[in-house]
Amino acid sequence: MKFVHCLVCDSASNTPILTNTQDPFVKKIGTTQTSYVTCNDCGFVYQNPTLDTDELEALYSTDYYDNKGQTISEGYRKKKEEYAQHSFDWIKSVFPIDQINENPNILDIGSNTGAFLSLFQKQGWNCHAVEASKNMCEIAKDTYNLEQIHNTLFQTGTFPPEHFSFVSLLHRREHLEYPEKILQDIYSVLKPNGHLYIEVPDIFRPKSALYTSYFAAPHLYTFSQQSLQRLLARNGFKTIHSGSVPRGICILAQKSEPENVTLSDDPIQVAQCISQYKAQHDKDAFVYKYIANSLPAKVLIKLKLPWISQVLAKFREHVRVNKII
Ligand SMILES: [Zn+2]
């Protein structure tokens, strides 16, 4: 583990905000807990001490999806399609996807099942992606006929400079040891005035399991509209539209000149939000443990009684996906 300064404003002054002793990932890297702090100057929330390069490598040494084998569940695929449609609809509401001339091309970084990219393909865009999981590359090709999915990590030299009209990065930034490096690499492959669509979890609208996902080792940062815009501006991306989708914050930015902007969040407001989420989460964990995951519930689901089993299974999945695993 290593101690770091605030990614957004470089300040070394911070306040501890949450320690997770139930993190399922820490055993793999030989530690016992993960800790998060709030920057006293800009309100940004980040892991500190944070995983160093070796620990991140240990964490991702076996790809999660490759581990699971080739198959993904129908439910998982549909969920990804649903999220992709929300993101696509938002972009369409602020950007003329279907009126771009001169063979528009897009690069999706971390394309997962390919659901998001397939929506651009339907509009006639030339679609490229990089995806670290070999299985996910195959799934994207088989499911959506996406041909140009590269099984690699995104880095300088993978593509020619100023090659793409549009780059998308959905739910990847919060996992990266050096998020500024990827922004610089995106900057170099984008055409002048090209666009970047970015989506990350929202610190003010936390979703997913607190101890096993949201504040767990793979999440190194949690952004807000303010912190994300500030970091983008510093790296040469001007925010032209910002909004929200079910999974978090979304921003459409344009390649421009680096700029220092002083957007910040109130650290007290951030701390209150996290404490409320933790209280709600702990209450829901009780619901899961004693109702959704109880023996009577499991028996009822197994009996496959008309609608009762279905309702219970749905409820269980809802609690599991949205609150705890
Ligand atoms: Zn800061």
Boltz pocket constraint, residues with backbone or C-beta under 6 A from the ligand:
constraints:
  - pocket:
      binder: B
      contacts: [[A, 6], [A, 7], [A, 8], [A, 9], [A, 10], [A, 11], [A, 39], [A, 40], [A, 41], [A, 42], [A, 43], [A, 44]]
      max_distance: 6.0
